[in-house]
Amino acid sequence: MTNIAIDNFSFTPREVTVKEGSTITWVNHDDVPHTVVSKDQKFRSKALDTNDQFSFTFTNAGTYVYFCSVHPIMVGKVIVK
């Protein structure tokens, strides 16, 4: 399992490469809500409050660009091989 931190209005790491079948968990460490939404609508979290988390398992290879719908300047990328 791979974790991505949501902290200081950014996703860390901003880009990650994983194998097919991998699960990624995003954890919000900010004191404001954030979301994790893929641009292609393959996954979408609810609003994540402080210490809330969202997990998604990537079953298909490809590049998945995602963002926070509350703060669209926050972007990240998952590359699945």
Buried (B, 14 or more C-beta within 10 A) or exposed (E): EBBBBBEEEBBEEEEBEBEEEBEBBBBBEBEEBBBBBBEEEBBEBEBBEEEBBBBBEBEEEEEBEBBBBBBEEBBBBBBBE
